[in-house]
Structures are given as C-alpha cells and as structure tokens.
C-alpha cells in the first residue's frame, strides 16, 4: 500500500504532482483506513485477496485516477488504482 501527498496547487487540469509519503504492507487480519481525500494505491507485488468495506456509496463520491510517473490525473478511475475526492 502507498499513500501519496499532492504537491501542486490543483489549478492545472489533468495535472497532479505526487510524492510517496508512506509505503506499507498489510498482513492477514490487518486493516487500513483511507478516508475521503486520501490519495492511495493498493497495488502490491504478491497475489492477494481483500475485503473492501466502505462507509459511503463510492458511486456518489468524486474520484480520480492518477499516474504519478507521468504527472497525470484523470476524472474517471479505470481500476481504482489511486483514488481521491
């Protein structure tokens, strides 16, 4: 899991400058909380299964997909790799 900080001022359309702020792994029986507005990635190298519990209907929350390497932000997440409000 990776948590990202956004460095830009959010004025430029489809632009997001991100830097890793925290990287960690979860082991069986552990959980992580990603509140609204937290930019995060759940990508990991090992095969895994997890249960996602949400406190809101994610279809009603504005979310984005980011590509930190290309400094891009898209409005509609394809695979929910990194999401935020």
PDB file with SEQRES, HELIX, SHEET and CRYST1 records, atoms N, CA, C and O in Angstrom:
SEQRES   1 A   85  UNK UNK UNK UNK UNK UNK UNK UNK UNK UNK UNK UNK UNK          
SEQRES   2 A   85  UNK UNK UNK UNK UNK UNK UNK UNK UNK UNK UNK UNK UNK          
SEQRES   3 A   85  UNK UNK UNK UNK UNK UNK UNK UNK UNK UNK UNK UNK UNK          
SEQRES   4 A   85  UNK UNK UNK UNK UNK UNK UNK UNK UNK UNK UNK UNK UNK          
SEQRES   5 A   85  UNK UNK UNK UNK UNK UNK UNK UNK UNK UNK UNK UNK UNK          
SEQRES   6 A   85  UNK UNK UNK UNK UNK UNK UNK UNK UNK UNK UNK UNK UNK          
SEQRES   7 A   85  UNK UNK UNK UNK UNK UNK UNK                                  
HELIX    1 AA1 UNK A   58  UNK A   60  5                                   3    
SHEET    1 AA1 3 UNK A  18  UNK A  23  0                                        
SHEET    2 AA1 3 UNK A   2  UNK A   6 -1                                        
SHEET    3 AA1 3 UNK A  39  UNK A  41 -1                                        
SHEET    1 AA2 2 UNK A  65  UNK A  67  0                                        
SHEET    2 AA2 2 UNK A  72  UNK A  74 -1                                        
CRYST1    1.000    1.000    1.000  90.00  90.00  90.00 P 1           1          
ATOM      1  N   UNK A   1       0.842  -1.167   0.000  1.00  0.00           N  
ATOM      2  CA  UNK A   1       0.000   0.000   0.000  1.00  0.00           C  
ATOM      3  C   UNK A   1       0.892   1.236   0.000  1.00  0.00           C  
ATOM      4  O   UNK A   1       1.959   1.251   0.614  1.00  0.00           O  
ATOM      5  N   UNK A   2       0.441   2.255  -0.689  1.00  0.00           N  
ATOM      6  CA  UNK A   2       1.183   3.510  -0.739  1.00  0.00           C  
ATOM      7  C   UNK A   2       0.220   4.669  -0.542  1.00  0.00           C  
ATOM      8  O   UNK A   2      -0.860   4.698  -1.131  1.00  0.00           O  
ATOM      9  N   UNK A   3       0.615   5.618   0.285  1.00  0.00           N  
ATOM     10  CA  UNK A   3      -0.127   6.862   0.470  1.00  0.00           C  
ATOM     11  C   UNK A   3       0.695   7.956  -0.192  1.00  0.00           C  
ATOM     12  O   UNK A   3       1.918   7.990  -0.060  1.00  0.00           O  
ATOM     13  N   UNK A   4       0.016   8.851  -0.907  1.00  0.00           N  
ATOM     14  CA  UNK A   4       0.681   9.897  -1.675  1.00  0.00           C  
ATOM     15  C   UNK A   4       0.297  11.279  -1.164  1.00  0.00           C  
ATOM     16  O   UNK A   4      -0.841  11.497  -0.751  1.00  0.00           O  
ATOM     17  N   UNK A   5       1.245  12.211  -1.191  1.00  0.00           N  
ATOM     18  CA  UNK A   5       0.972  13.627  -0.937  1.00  0.00           C  
ATOM     19  C   UNK A   5       0.941  14.344  -2.271  1.00  0.00           C  
ATOM     20  O   UNK A   5       1.749  14.064  -3.157  1.00  0.00           O  
ATOM     21  N   UNK A   6       0.012  15.264  -2.411  1.00  0.00           N  
ATOM     22  CA  UNK A   6      -0.077  16.053  -3.642  1.00  0.00           C  
ATOM     23  C   UNK A   6       0.628  17.381  -3.418  1.00  0.00           C  
ATOM     24  O   UNK A   6       0.330  18.092  -2.459  1.00  0.00           O  
ATOM     25  N   UNK A   7       1.569  17.720  -4.307  1.00  0.00           N  
ATOM     26  CA  UNK A   7       2.408  18.902  -4.136  1.00  0.00           C  
ATOM     27  C   UNK A   7       1.946  20.117  -4.928  1.00  0.00           C  
ATOM     28  O   UNK A   7       2.254  21.249  -4.555  1.00  0.00           O  
ATOM     29  N   UNK A   8       1.205  19.900  -6.024  1.00  0.00           N  
ATOM     30  CA  UNK A   8       0.815  21.037  -6.867  1.00  0.00           C  
ATOM     31  C   UNK A   8      -0.384  21.767  -6.251  1.00  0.00           C  
ATOM     32  O   UNK A   8      -0.967  21.308  -5.269  1.00  0.00           O  
ATOM     33  N   UNK A   9      -0.739  22.906  -6.843  1.00  0.00           N  
ATOM     34  CA  UNK A   9      -1.831  23.729  -6.308  1.00  0.00           C  
ATOM     35  C   UNK A   9      -3.203  23.375  -6.881  1.00  0.00           C  
ATOM     36  O   UNK A   9      -4.178  24.072  -6.600  1.00  0.00           O  
ATOM     37  N   UNK A  10      -3.298  22.321  -7.670  1.00  0.00           N  
ATOM     38  CA  UNK A  10      -4.542  21.798  -8.246  1.00  0.00           C  
ATOM     39  C   UNK A  10      -5.180  22.726  -9.277  1.00  0.00           C  
ATOM     40  O   UNK A  10      -6.345  22.535  -9.626  1.00  0.00           O  
ATOM     41  N   UNK A  11      -4.463  23.709  -9.765  1.00  0.00           N  
ATOM     42  CA  UNK A  11      -5.014  24.648 -10.747  1.00  0.00           C  
ATOM     43  C   UNK A  11      -4.942  24.123 -12.176  1.00  0.00           C  
ATOM     44  O   UNK A  11      -5.801  24.440 -12.998  1.00  0.00           O  
ATOM     45  N   UNK A  12      -3.931  23.328 -12.472  1.00  0.00           N  
ATOM     46  CA  UNK A  12      -3.715  22.817 -13.823  1.00  0.00           C  
ATOM     47  C   UNK A  12      -4.594  21.590 -14.066  1.00  0.00           C  
ATOM     48  O   UNK A  12      -4.573  20.646 -13.277  1.00  0.00           O  
ATOM     49  N   UNK A  13      -5.361  21.600 -15.150  1.00  0.00           N  
ATOM     50  CA  UNK A  13      -6.259  20.496 -15.473  1.00  0.00           C  
ATOM     51  C   UNK A  13      -5.455  19.260 -15.878  1.00  0.00           C  
ATOM     52  O   UNK A  13      -4.478  19.363 -16.621  1.00  0.00           O  
ATOM     53  N   UNK A  14      -5.867  18.104 -15.391  1.00  0.00           N  
ATOM     54  CA  UNK A  14      -5.231  16.809 -15.683  1.00  0.00           C  
ATOM     55  C   UNK A  14      -3.765  16.750 -15.264  1.00  0.00           C  
ATOM     56  O   UNK A  14      -2.983  16.000 -15.849  1.00  0.00           O  
ATOM     57  N   UNK A  15      -3.391  17.524 -14.268  1.00  0.00           N  
ATOM     58  CA  UNK A  15      -2.013  17.563 -13.776  1.00  0.00           C  
ATOM     59  C   UNK A  15      -2.044  17.318 -12.269  1.00  0.00           C  
ATOM     60  O   UNK A  15      -2.839  17.926 -11.553  1.00  0.00           O  
ATOM     61  N   UNK A  16      -1.192  16.444 -11.801  1.00  0.00           N  
ATOM     62  CA  UNK A  16      -1.078  16.191 -10.367  1.00  0.00           C  
ATOM     63  C   UNK A  16       0.345  15.756 -10.054  1.00  0.00           C  
ATOM     64  O   UNK A  16       0.802  14.713 -10.520  1.00  0.00           O  
ATOM     65  N   UNK A  17       1.028  16.547  -9.277  1.00  0.00           N  
ATOM     66  CA  UNK A  17       2.389  16.207  -8.860  1.00  0.00           C  
ATOM     67  C   UNK A  17       2.303  15.503  -7.507  1.00  0.00           C  
ATOM     68  O   UNK A  17       1.929  16.104  -6.500  1.00  0.00           O  
ATOM     69  N   UNK A  18       2.658  14.217  -7.504  1.00  0.00           N  
ATOM     70  CA  UNK A  18       2.539  13.396  -6.303  1.00  0.00           C  
ATOM     71  C   UNK A  18       3.899  12.918  -5.827  1.00  0.00           C  
ATOM     72  O   UNK A  18       4.823  12.735  -6.619  1.00  0.00           O  
ATOM     73  N   UNK A  19       4.004  12.720  -4.520  1.00  0.00           N  
ATOM     74  CA  UNK A  19       5.204  12.146  -3.928  1.00  0.00           C  
ATOM     75  C   UNK A  19       4.751  11.108  -2.895  1.00  0.00           C  
ATOM     76  O   UNK A  19       3.788  11.329  -2.161  1.00  0.00           O  
ATOM     77  N   UNK A  20       5.454   9.982  -2.850  1.00  0.00           N  
ATOM     78  CA  UNK A  20       5.119   8.947  -1.869  1.00  0.00           C  
ATOM     79  C   UNK A  20       5.365   9.488  -0.468  1.00  0.00           C  
ATOM     80  O   UNK A  20       6.432  10.031  -0.183  1.00  0.00           O  
ATOM     81  N   UNK A  21       4.378   9.338   0.401  1.00  0.00           N  
ATOM     82  CA  UNK A  21       4.571   9.779   1.777  1.00  0.00           C  
ATOM     83  C   UNK A  21       4.650   8.610   2.750  1.00  0.00           C  
ATOM     84  O   UNK A  21       5.215   8.733   3.837  1.00  0.00           O  
ATOM     85  N   UNK A  22       4.073   7.463   2.348  1.00  0.00           N  
ATOM     86  CA  UNK A  22       4.096   6.299   3.230  1.00  0.00           C  
ATOM     87  C   UNK A  22       3.902   5.046   2.385  1.00  0.00           C  
ATOM     88  O   UNK A  22       3.053   5.015   1.494  1.00  0.00           O  
ATOM     89  N   UNK A  23       4.684   4.026   2.665  1.00  0.00           N  
ATOM     90  CA  UNK A  23       4.541   2.739   1.980  1.00  0.00           C  
ATOM     91  C   UNK A  23       4.546   1.653   3.050  1.00  0.00           C  
ATOM     92  O   UNK A  23       5.402   1.646   3.934  1.00  0.00           O  
ATOM     93  N   UNK A  24       3.586   0.736   2.965  1.00  0.00           N  
ATOM     94  CA  UNK A  24       3.488  -0.311   3.975  1.00  0.00           C  
ATOM     95  C   UNK A  24       2.777  -1.534   3.408  1.00  0.00           C  
ATOM     96  O   UNK A  24       2.125  -1.468   2.366  1.00  0.00           O  
ATOM     97  N   UNK A  25       2.916  -2.638   4.111  1.00  0.00           N  
ATOM     98  CA  UNK A  25       2.240  -3.883   3.743  1.00  0.00           C  
ATOM     99  C   UNK A  25       1.276  -4.266   4.855  1.00  0.00           C  
ATOM    100  O   UNK A  25       1.501  -3.967   6.028  1.00  0.00           O  
ATOM    101  N   UNK A  26       0.214  -4.925   4.465  1.00  0.00           N  
ATOM    102  CA  UNK A  26      -0.724  -5.464   5.441  1.00  0.00           C  
ATOM    103  C   UNK A  26      -0.549  -6.974   5.491  1.00  0.00           C  
ATOM    104  O   UNK A  26      -0.347  -7.620   4.463  1.00  0.00           O  
ATOM    105  N   UNK A  27      -0.626  -7.523   6.673  1.00  0.00           N  
ATOM    106  CA  UNK A  27      -0.572  -8.967   6.843  1.00  0.00           C  
ATOM    107  C   UNK A  27      -1.984  -9.454   7.181  1.00  0.00           C  
ATOM    108  O   UNK A  27      -2.861  -8.641   7.476  1.00  0.00           O  
ATOM    109  N   UNK A  28      -2.212 -10.762   7.141  1.00  0.00           N  
ATOM    110  CA  UNK A  28      -3.547 -11.264   7.467  1.00  0.00           C  
ATOM    111  C   UNK A  28      -4.064 -10.705   8.795  1.00  0.00           C  
ATOM    112  O   UNK A  28      -3.318 -10.587   9.767  1.00  0.00           O  
ATOM    113  N   UNK A  29      -5.340 -10.368   8.815  1.00  0.00           N  
ATOM    114  CA  UNK A  29      -6.058  -9.820   9.967  1.00  0.00           C  
ATOM    115  C   UNK A  29      -5.765  -8.348  10.221  1.00  0.00           C  
ATOM    116  O   UNK A  29      -6.217  -7.811  11.233  1.00  0.00           O  
ATOM    117  N   UNK A  30      -5.035  -7.685   9.356  1.00  0.00           N  
ATOM    118  CA  UNK A  30      -4.800  -6.242   9.496  1.00  0.00           C  
ATOM    119  C   UNK A  30      -5.740  -5.486   8.563  1.00  0.00           C  
ATOM    120  O   UNK A  30      -6.270  -6.043   7.602  1.00  0.00           O  
ATOM    121  N   UNK A  31      -5.933  -4.211   8.865  1.00  0.00           N  
ATOM    122  CA  UNK A  31      -6.792  -3.360   8.038  1.00  0.00           C  
ATOM    123  C   UNK A  31      -6.150  -1.987   7.914  1.00  0.00           C  
ATOM    124  O   UNK A  31      -5.299  -1.607   8.719  1.00  0.00           O  
ATOM    125  N   UNK A  32      -6.570  -1.255   6.898  1.00  0.00           N  
ATOM    126  CA  UNK A  32      -6.091   0.116   6.704  1.00  0.00           C  
ATOM    127  C   UNK A  32      -7.293   0.999   6.394  1.00  0.00           C  
ATOM    128  O   UNK A  32      -8.252   0.553   5.764  1.00  0.00           O  
ATOM    129  N   UNK A  33      -7.240   2.241   6.833  1.00  0.00           N  
ATOM    130  CA  UNK A  33      -8.300   3.209   6.573  1.00  0.00           C  
ATOM    131  C   UNK A  33      -7.779   4.268   5.617  1.00  0.00           C  
ATOM    132  O   UNK A  33      -6.733   4.871   5.856  1.00  0.00           O  
ATOM    133  N   UNK A  34      -8.511   4.491   4.534  1.00  0.00           N  
ATOM    134  CA  UNK A  34      -8.207   5.563   3.596  1.00  0.00           C  
ATOM    135  C   UNK A  34      -9.443   6.448   3.543  1.00  0.00           C  
ATOM    136  O   UNK A  34     -10.429   6.109   2.888  1.00  0.00           O  
ATOM    137  N   UNK A  35      -9.389   7.567   4.224  1.00  0.00           N  
ATOM    138  CA  UNK A  35     -10.532   8.472   4.296  1.00  0.00           C  
ATOM    139  C   UNK A  35     -10.712   9.212   2.980  1.00  0.00           C  
ATOM    140  O   UNK A  35      -9.836   9.178   2.116  1.00  0.00           O  
ATOM    141  N   UNK A  36     -11.845   9.878   2.829  1.00  0.00           N  
ATOM    142  CA  UNK A  36     -12.107  10.680   1.633  1.00  0.00           C  
ATOM    143  C   UNK A  36     -11.002  11.717   1.494  1.00  0.00           C  
ATOM    144  O   UNK A  36     -10.653  12.395   2.460  1.00  0.00           O  
ATOM    145  N   UNK A  37     -10.456  11.838   0.296  1.00  0.00           N  
ATOM    146  CA  UNK A  37      -9.405  12.810   0.035  1.00  0.00           C  
ATOM    147  C   UNK A  37      -7.997  12.267   0.152  1.00  0.00           C  
ATOM    148  O   UNK A  37      -7.046  12.940  -0.245  1.00  0.00           O  
ATOM    149  N   UNK A  38      -7.838  11.066   0.686  1.00  0.00           N  
ATOM    150  CA  UNK A  38      -6.508  10.462   0.808  1.00  0.00           C  
ATOM    151  C   UNK A  38      -6.178   9.773  -0.515  1.00  0.00           C  
ATOM    152  O   UNK A  38      -6.904   8.882  -0.955  1.00  0.00           O  
ATOM    153  N   UNK A  39      -5.095  10.183  -1.135  1.00  0.00           N  
ATOM    154  CA  UNK A  39      -4.658   9.569  -2.387  1.00  0.00           C  
ATOM    155  C   UNK A  39      -3.838   8.339  -2.017  1.00  0.00           C  
ATOM    156  O   UNK A  39      -2.858   8.430  -1.277  1.00  0.00           O  
ATOM    157  N   UNK A  40      -4.252   7.188  -2.542  1.00  0.00           N  
ATOM    158  CA  UNK A  40      -3.596   5.941  -2.144  1.00  0.00           C  
ATOM    159  C   UNK A  40      -3.588   4.932  -3.283  1.00  0.00           C  
ATOM    160  O   UNK A  40      -4.370   5.015  -4.230  1.00  0.00           O  
ATOM    161  N   UNK A  41      -2.681   3.984  -3.153  1.00  0.00           N  
ATOM    162  CA  UNK A  41      -2.556   2.890  -4.109  1.00  0.00           C  
ATOM    163  C   UNK A  41      -2.581   1.583  -3.334  1.00  0.00           C  
ATOM    164  O   UNK A  41      -1.903   1.441  -2.317  1.00  0.00           O  
ATOM    165  N   UNK A  42      -3.362   0.637  -3.819  1.00  0.00           N  
ATOM    166  CA  UNK A  42      -3.411  -0.675  -3.170  1.00  0.00           C  
ATOM    167  C   UNK A  42      -2.617  -1.716  -3.948  1.00  0.00           C  
ATOM    168  O   UNK A  42      -2.697  -2.907  -3.647  1.00  0.00           O  
ATOM    169  N   UNK A  43      -1.860  -1.282  -4.935  1.00  0.00           N  
ATOM    170  CA  UNK A  43      -1.058  -2.207  -5.744  1.00  0.00           C  
ATOM    171  C   UNK A  43       0.007  -2.879  -4.881  1.00  0.00           C  
ATOM    172  O   UNK A  43       0.608  -2.247  -4.011  1.00  0.00           O  
ATOM    173  N   UNK A  44       0.230  -4.155  -5.132  1.00  0.00           N  
ATOM    174  CA  UNK A  44       1.259  -4.902  -4.409  1.00  0.00           C  
ATOM    175  C   UNK A  44       1.760  -6.034  -5.293  1.00  0.00           C  
ATOM    176  O   UNK A  44       1.032  -6.497  -6.171  1.00  0.00           O  
ATOM    177  N   UNK A  45       2.999  -6.490  -5.077  1.00  0.00           N  
ATOM    178  CA  UNK A  45       3.599  -7.486  -5.967  1.00  0.00           C  
ATOM    179  C   UNK A  45       3.071  -8.905  -5.771  1.00  0.00           C  
ATOM    180  O   UNK A  45       3.135  -9.715  -6.696  1.00  0.00           O  
ATOM    181  N   UNK A  46       2.559  -9.215  -4.604  1.00  0.00           N  
ATOM    182  CA  UNK A  46       2.096 -10.575  -4.310  1.00  0.00           C  
ATOM    183  C   UNK A  46       0.614 -10.722  -4.648  1.00  0.00           C  
ATOM    184  O   UNK A  46      -0.143  -9.752  -4.607  1.00  0.00           O  
ATOM    185  N   UNK A  47       0.213 -11.949  -4.982  1.00  0.00           N  
ATOM    186  CA  UNK A  47      -1.203 -12.227  -5.155  1.00  0.00           C  
ATOM    187  C   UNK A  47      -1.899 -12.062  -3.812  1.00  0.00           C  
ATOM    188  O   UNK A  47      -1.358 -12.449  -2.776  1.00  0.00           O  
ATOM    189  N   UNK A  48      -3.077 -11.498  -3.829  1.00  0.00           N  
ATOM    190  CA  UNK A  48      -3.781 -11.265  -2.571  1.00  0.00           C  
ATOM    191  C   UNK A  48      -5.277 -11.166  -2.821  1.00  0.00           C  
ATOM    192  O   UNK A  48      -5.730 -10.944  -3.944  1.00  0.00           O  
ATOM    193  N   UNK A  49      -6.015 -11.334  -1.764  1.00  0.00           N  
ATOM    194  CA  UNK A  49      -7.455 -11.092  -1.755  1.00  0.00           C  
ATOM    195  C   UNK A  49      -7.733 -10.192  -0.569  1.00  0.00           C  
ATOM    196  O   UNK A  49      -7.079 -10.293   0.469  1.00  0.00           O  
ATOM    197  N   UNK A  50      -8.704  -9.317  -0.730  1.00  0.00           N  
ATOM    198  CA  UNK A  50      -9.050  -8.464   0.390  1.00  0.00           C  
ATOM    199  C   UNK A  50     -10.523  -8.133   0.343  1.00  0.00           C  
ATOM    200  O   UNK A  50     -11.184  -8.285  -0.685  1.00  0.00           O  
ATOM    201  N   UNK A  51     -11.020  -7.680   1.467  1.00  0.00           N  
ATOM    202  CA  UNK A  51     -12.404  -7.250   1.590  1.00  0.00           C  
ATOM    203  C   UNK A  51     -12.388  -5.734   1.712  1.00  0.00           C  
ATOM    204  O   UNK A  51     -11.651  -5.170   2.521  1.00  0.00           O  
ATOM    205  N   UNK A  52     -13.201  -5.088   0.907  1.00  0.00           N  
ATOM    206  CA  UNK A  52     -13.276  -3.629   0.952  1.00  0.00           C  
ATOM    207  C   UNK A  52     -14.597  -3.252   1.618  1.00  0.00           C  
ATOM    208  O   UNK A  52     -15.668  -3.648   1.156  1.00  0.00           O  
ATOM    209  N   UNK A  53     -14.516  -2.498   2.685  1.00  0.00           N  
ATOM    210  CA  UNK A  53     -15.696  -2.024   3.396  1.00  0.00           C  
ATOM    211  C   UNK A  53     -15.734  -0.514   3.248  1.00  0.00           C  
ATOM    212  O   UNK A  53     -14.765   0.170   3.578  1.00  0.00           O  
ATOM    213  N   UNK A  54     -16.844   0.009   2.754  1.00  0.00           N  
ATOM    214  CA  UNK A  54     -16.956   1.451   2.571  1.00  0.00           C  
ATOM    215  C   UNK A  54     -18.083   1.995   3.436  1.00  0.00           C  
ATOM    216  O   UNK A  54     -19.073   1.314   3.699  1.00  0.00           O  
ATOM    217  N   UNK A  55     -17.910   3.228   3.867  1.00  0.00           N  
ATOM    218  CA  UNK A  55     -18.930   3.884   4.679  1.00  0.00           C  
ATOM    219  C   UNK A  55     -19.850   4.754   3.856  1.00  0.00           C  
ATOM    220  O   UNK A  55     -20.743   5.406   4.397  1.00  0.00           O  
ATOM    221  N   UNK A  56     -19.642   4.772   2.551  1.00  0.00           N  
ATOM    222  CA  UNK A  56     -20.468   5.584   1.654  1.00  0.00           C  
ATOM    223  C   UNK A  56     -20.539   4.891   0.302  1.00  0.00           C  
ATOM    224  O   UNK A  56     -19.719   4.027  -0.009  1.00  0.00           O  
ATOM    225  N   UNK A  57     -21.511   5.271  -0.486  1.00  0.00           N  
ATOM    226  CA  UNK A  57     -21.635   4.761  -1.844  1.00  0.00           C  
ATOM    227  C   UNK A  57     -20.559   5.429  -2.693  1.00  0.00           C  
ATOM    228  O   UNK A  57     -20.633   6.633  -2.941  1.00  0.00           O  
ATOM    229  N   UNK A  58     -19.568   4.675  -3.141  1.00  0.00           N  
ATOM    230  CA  UNK A  58     -18.455   5.252  -3.896  1.00  0.00           C  
ATOM    231  C   UNK A  58     -18.887   5.825  -5.240  1.00  0.00           C  
ATOM    232  O   UNK A  58     -18.163   6.628  -5.827  1.00  0.00           O  
ATOM    233  N   UNK A  59     -20.052   5.427  -5.732  1.00  0.00           N  
ATOM    234  CA  UNK A  59     -20.560   5.995  -6.982  1.00  0.00           C  
ATOM    235  C   UNK A  59     -21.001   7.446  -6.816  1.00  0.00           C  
ATOM    236  O   UNK A  59     -21.186   8.151  -7.808  1.00  0.00           O  
ATOM    237  N   UNK A  60     -21.169   7.897  -5.582  1.00  0.00           N  
ATOM    238  CA  UNK A  60     -21.611   9.275  -5.336  1.00  0.00           C  
ATOM    239  C   UNK A  60     -20.465  10.197  -4.922  1.00  0.00           C  
ATOM    240  O   UNK A  60     -20.682  11.384  -4.679  1.00  0.00           O  
ATOM    241  N   UNK A  61     -19.264   9.666  -4.841  1.00  0.00           N  
ATOM    242  CA  UNK A  61     -18.098  10.449  -4.420  1.00  0.00           C  
ATOM    243  C   UNK A  61     -17.218  10.729  -5.629  1.00  0.00           C  
ATOM    244  O   UNK A  61     -16.892   9.818  -6.390  1.00  0.00           O  
ATOM    245  N   UNK A  62     -16.835  11.989  -5.804  1.00  0.00           N  
ATOM    246  CA  UNK A  62     -15.940  12.345  -6.913  1.00  0.00           C  
ATOM    247  C   UNK A  62     -14.581  11.688  -6.680  1.00  0.00           C  
ATOM    248  O   UNK A  62     -13.961  11.871  -5.632  1.00  0.00           O  
ATOM    249  N   UNK A  63     -14.127  10.915  -7.681  1.00  0.00           N  
ATOM    250  CA  UNK A  63     -12.861  10.194  -7.546  1.00  0.00           C  
ATOM    251  C   UNK A  63     -12.009  10.418  -8.780  1.00  0.00           C  
ATOM    252  O   UNK A  63     -12.515  10.778  -9.843  1.00  0.00           O  
ATOM    253  N   UNK A  64     -10.706  10.201  -8.627  1.00  0.00           N  
ATOM    254  CA  UNK A  64      -9.757  10.415  -9.710  1.00  0.00           C  
ATOM    255  C   UNK A  64      -8.783   9.251  -9.790  1.00  0.00           C  
ATOM    256  O   UNK A  64      -8.558   8.546  -8.806  1.00  0.00           O  
ATOM    257  N   UNK A  65      -8.214   9.059 -10.961  1.00  0.00           N  
ATOM    258  CA  UNK A  65      -7.113   8.132 -11.169  1.00  0.00           C  
ATOM    259  C   UNK A  65      -5.871   8.965 -11.448  1.00  0.00           C  
ATOM    260  O   UNK A  65      -5.930   9.951 -12.182  1.00  0.00           O  
ATOM    261  N   UNK A  66      -4.753   8.570 -10.863  1.00  0.00           N  
ATOM    262  CA  UNK A  66      -3.502   9.310 -11.025  1.00  0.00           C  
ATOM    263  C   UNK A  66      -2.440   8.418 -11.638  1.00  0.00           C  
ATOM    264  O   UNK A  66      -2.440   7.203 -11.442  1.00  0.00           O  
ATOM    265  N   UNK A  67      -1.539   9.035 -12.379  1.00  0.00           N  
ATOM    266  CA  UNK A  67      -0.345   8.367 -12.881  1.00  0.00           C  
ATOM    267  C   UNK A  67       0.839   9.195 -12.395  1.00  0.00           C  
ATOM    268  O   UNK A  67       1.225  10.160 -13.054  1.00  0.00           O  
ATOM    269  N   UNK A  68       1.418   8.836 -11.256  1.00  0.00           N  
ATOM    270  CA  UNK A  68       2.498   9.643 -10.674  1.00  0.00           C  
ATOM    271  C   UNK A  68       3.719   9.794 -11.577  1.00  0.00           C  
ATOM    272  O   UNK A  68       4.392  10.824 -11.541  1.00  0.00           O  
ATOM    273  N   UNK A  69       4.011   8.772 -12.389  1.00  0.00           N  
ATOM    274  CA  UNK A  69       5.188   8.845 -13.262  1.00  0.00           C  
ATOM    275  C   UNK A  69       5.005   9.866 -14.372  1.00  0.00           C  
ATOM    276  O   UNK A  69       5.963  10.535 -14.760  1.00  0.00           O  
ATOM    277  N   UNK A  70       3.794   9.995 -14.886  1.00  0.00           N  
ATOM    278  CA  UNK A  70       3.527  10.940 -15.972  1.00  0.00           C  
ATOM    279  C   UNK A  70       2.916  12.246 -15.473  1.00  0.00           C  
ATOM    280  O   UNK A  70       2.612  13.140 -16.262  1.00  0.00           O  
ATOM    281  N   UNK A  71       2.741  12.347 -14.157  1.00  0.00           N  
ATOM    282  CA  UNK A  71       2.167  13.538 -13.522  1.00  0.00           C  
ATOM    283  C   UNK A  71       0.785  13.838 -14.097  1.00  0.00           C  
ATOM    284  O   UNK A  71       0.479  14.987 -14.416  1.00  0.00           O  
ATOM    285  N   UNK A  72      -0.052  12.804 -14.229  1.00  0.00           N  
ATOM    286  CA  UNK A  72      -1.382  12.954 -14.808  1.00  0.00           C  
ATOM    287  C   UNK A  72      -2.475  12.633 -13.803  1.00  0.00           C  
ATOM    288  O   UNK A  72      -2.289  11.844 -12.877  1.00  0.00           O  
ATOM    289  N   UNK A  73      -3.620  13.270 -14.015  1.00  0.00           N  
ATOM    290  CA  UNK A  73      -4.824  12.997 -13.238  1.00  0.00           C  
ATOM    291  C   UNK A  73      -5.973  12.828 -14.221  1.00  0.00           C  
ATOM    292  O   UNK A  73      -6.122  13.629 -15.143  1.00  0.00           O  
ATOM    293  N   UNK A  74      -6.778  11.807 -14.035  1.00  0.00           N  
ATOM    294  CA  UNK A  74      -7.961  11.594 -14.869  1.00  0.00           C  
ATOM    295  C   UNK A  74      -9.191  11.596 -13.977  1.00  0.00           C  
ATOM    296  O   UNK A  74      -9.124  11.201 -12.813  1.00  0.00           O  
ATOM    297  N   UNK A  75     -10.305  12.039 -14.522  1.00  0.00           N  
ATOM    298  CA  UNK A  75     -11.514  12.180 -13.714  1.00  0.00           C  
ATOM    299  C   UNK A  75     -12.204  10.856 -13.417  1.00  0.00           C  
ATOM    300  O   UNK A  75     -12.786  10.708 -12.342  1.00  0.00           O  
ATOM    301  N   UNK A  76     -12.161   9.913 -14.308  1.00  0.00           N  
ATOM    302  CA  UNK A  76     -12.877   8.647 -14.114  1.00  0.00           C  
ATOM    303  C   UNK A  76     -11.896   7.510 -13.863  1.00  0.00           C  
ATOM    304  O   UNK A  76     -11.139   7.154 -14.766  1.00  0.00           O  
ATOM    305  N   UNK A  77     -11.884   6.932 -12.674  1.00  0.00           N  
ATOM    306  CA  UNK A  77     -10.943   5.841 -12.410  1.00  0.00           C  
ATOM    307  C   UNK A  77     -11.272   4.593 -13.211  1.00  0.00           C  
ATOM    308  O   UNK A  77     -12.426   4.173 -13.290  1.00  0.00           O  
ATOM    309  N   UNK A  78     -10.235   4.007 -13.804  1.00  0.00           N  
ATOM    310  CA  UNK A  78     -10.422   2.782 -14.576  1.00  0.00           C  
ATOM    311  C   UNK A  78     -10.376   1.557 -13.677  1.00  0.00           C  
ATOM    312  O   UNK A  78     -11.243   0.687 -13.760  1.00  0.00           O  
ATOM    313  N   UNK A  79      -9.370   1.489 -12.824  1.00  0.00           N  
ATOM    314  CA  UNK A  79      -9.207   0.328 -11.958  1.00  0.00           C  
ATOM    315  C   UNK A  79      -9.087   0.733 -10.498  1.00  0.00           C  
ATOM    316  O   UNK A  79      -8.721  -0.089  -9.658  1.00  0.00           O  
ATOM    317  N   UNK A  80      -9.388   1.980 -10.185  1.00  0.00           N  
ATOM    318  CA  UNK A  80      -9.307   2.476  -8.815  1.00  0.00           C  
ATOM    319  C   UNK A  80      -7.920   2.279  -8.207  1.00  0.00           C  
ATOM    320  O   UNK A  80      -7.788   2.034  -7.008  1.00  0.00           O  
ATOM    321  N   UNK A  81      -6.895   2.386  -9.036  1.00  0.00           N  
ATOM    322  CA  UNK A  81      -5.538   2.215  -8.528  1.00  0.00           C  
ATOM    323  C   UNK A  81      -5.230   3.254  -7.460  1.00  0.00           C  
ATOM    324  O   UNK A  81      -4.769   2.928  -6.366  1.00  0.00           O  
ATOM    325  N   UNK A  82      -5.492   4.493  -7.795  1.00  0.00           N  
ATOM    326  CA  UNK A  82      -5.295   5.568  -6.829  1.00  0.00           C  
ATOM    327  C   UNK A  82      -6.524   6.455  -6.921  1.00  0.00           C  
ATOM    328  O   UNK A  82      -6.872   6.930  -8.002  1.00  0.00           O  
ATOM    329  N   UNK A  83      -7.170   6.674  -5.811  1.00  0.00           N  
ATOM    330  CA  UNK A  83      -8.398   7.460  -5.849  1.00  0.00           C  
ATOM    331  C   UNK A  83      -8.367   8.566  -4.810  1.00  0.00           C  
ATOM    332  O   UNK A  83      -7.631   8.504  -3.825  1.00  0.00           O  
ATOM    333  N   UNK A  84      -9.168   9.559  -5.053  1.00  0.00           N  
ATOM    334  CA  UNK A  84      -9.263  10.664  -4.117  1.00  0.00           C  
ATOM    335  C   UNK A  84     -10.527  11.441  -4.396  1.00  0.00           C  
ATOM    336  O   UNK A  84     -11.150  11.270  -5.444  1.00  0.00           O  
ATOM    337  N   UNK A  85     -10.900  12.276  -3.483  1.00  0.00           N  
ATOM    338  CA  UNK A  85     -12.007  13.200  -3.723  1.00  0.00           C  
ATOM    339  C   UNK A  85     -11.454  14.494  -4.227  1.00  0.00           C  
ATOM    340  O   UNK A  85     -12.213  15.425  -4.498  1.00  0.00           O  
TER     341      UNK A  85                                                      
END                                                                             
